[in-house]
Amino acid sequence: MRITKLETKLDSFFSNHYFLAAAPAAPVRHPYQILITCRTDAASQVEQLIRTQLGDDFEHVYALAMQAREHLPLTDFDIAIQCTTTERAAVVRLVSRLGLEADVRSVCWQSVPQGAK
């Protein structure tokens, strides 16, 4: 007859097998919207800055829309981003960097409710 030691919960916790029962969940991506207004003559530079900042920092899903205003020399950018909580730091860096640009007139970013599209 073979006698084995009964494993207690404390033993399994310290042997790193306690939390292995649950499968790791995929990271949740939260939607954000960034609205930017800049001078029309600097729109291409601002667009290049946006693409550089978003392309280098993290893997994410984003959409960029650009529209010139009719009677004012201003251009509006609308950026829709889905990123994880850890990737959100890159969004904060982008908004901060855009706020330092002289030709950018306003920057607004907000989280989008899950049901809205």
KAZIRA-V676733 format. One record per pair of residues at least 4 apart in sequence whose ideal C-beta (glycine too) atoms are under 6 Angstrom apart, sorted by the first residue. I is the first residue (numbers start at 0). J is the second residue. Records with the same first field share a line. If there is no record, write none. Layout:
# KAZIRA-V676733
I: J / J
This chain:
# KAZIRA-V676733
6: 10 / 11
11: 16 / 17
12: 17
26: 83
28: 81 / 83
30: 81 / 111
31: 80 / 90 / 110
32: 79 / 109 / 111
33: 78 / 108
34: 77 / 107
35: 76 / 97 / 106
36: 73 / 75 / 104 / 105
37: 41 / 45 / 74 / 102 / 103
38: 102
39: 67 / 72 / 74
41: 45 / 102
42: 74
50: 54
52: 93
53: 61
56: 89
57: 86 / 89
59: 80 / 82 / 86
60: 81
61: 80
62: 79
63: 78
64: 77
65: 76
66: 75
67: 74
68: 73
82: 86 / 87
94: 106 / 108
97: 103 / 106
98: 106
111: 115
